[in-house]
Amino acid sequence: MEGVVGMSKKIDLCAKGEIDSGTARRFEVEGVEIALVRIEDDFYAIGDRCSHANYSLSEGEVFAEEKELECWKHGSTFSLETGKPTCLPATKPVPVYDVVVEGDRVLVVIS
């Protein structure tokens, strides 16, 4: 299920039940690597590459209370809401993407 929102596109990633709360899953959408994170009934999408050392963020631990995702390699954490690093060694943010839930489907909005 794809749709156009202004100059952006909504891309269907998965069903809500395909990702457990407190976990992250990697998707590649039109050449963009995205880490989709579920916390309870909320979904977050951020760039899947750590800005410090280019490792996959979707392989890291999800900190639900802080709404952060940790890079498994060097321990930097990133805000799921802003993409900004919340601890060193990363100093540059990663992109964040809007997520839309339509029925049972989870979609990401990309430009």
N, C-alpha and C positions, 0 to 999 in steps of 0.2 A: 504494500500500500504506500504509494508516494503521492505527495501533493506539493503544490507550489504556494509559498507564503511570501508575498512580495517578491523579492529577488532571492529568497531562500527556498530550500526544499525540505520537506518533511520526509525522512527515510525510515521505514519500518525496520526495527532491529530485532525484536523478539516478542514473545508473549510474556506477560508479567510473571507467570509461574516458572519461567525458564531460568530465572536468576533469584537466588535466595537472599533474604535480608542479611546484611553484613558482609556481602561479597561483591567482587568486581569481576567484570568480564570484558574481554577485548573484542572490538569489532573494527573492521576496516570498511569505511564508507567513502566511495569515490576517491580513493587514495588517501583519505584522512584516517589516522589511527585514533580510535576513541576508546576510553575506559568508561564503561557504564557501571554505575554503582547503585545498589539498592540498599536503603536504610528504611526498614519498616515498609510503608507504602509509598515512600518518596524515592525518586530516581534522579541521579545526577550524571552528567556526561562531561568528561574533561579529556584533554589531549592525553594520549596514552604514553607519551615519551617524557621521562624526567628531563627537566631543563638543565640539570647539572651534568648528567653523564649518559643520556640517551638510553636508559633502561626502561622496560615496560612497567608502567605504574599499575596496570591491572593485575600484576602478580604480587603486589604488595598487600599489606594489611589495611583493612578498613577500620577507622576509629569512628564509630557511630555517634558517640556523644559529641565529639568535636567536629563532626562532619568533615573528616580529613581522610586522605589516602596516602599511605606511606610508600616511598620507593624502597623496594626490598634490598637494593644493593648498598646504599649509603645512608639510609635512614631519614632522608628529607621527607617532610610531610607537606601536602598541598591541600588547600581549602577546596572542598567540592563546590562551593558557592562562587568563589572568585578566581580560583586557579592560582592564587598567590601562595608561595612557599611560606610555611609557618615555622620552619626551623632550617638551620644550615645542614649540609653545605649548599643546597640550592638557593639562588638569589633571584632568579627570573621566574615569572609566572608561566603557567601552561594555559592553553586556551580552554574556555568553558563553552558548552553548547546548551541550548534550551532543549528540554525534554518534554514531550507531550504524550499523555496516556489517553488513548482512544479505545474505549471498551477494554478488551483484554490485551491490546497491543501497546508496545512501548516504541515511540518514534523519536528520532533526534532531528533537530532543525540545523541544517548547515547552509552556509552561503555558497 
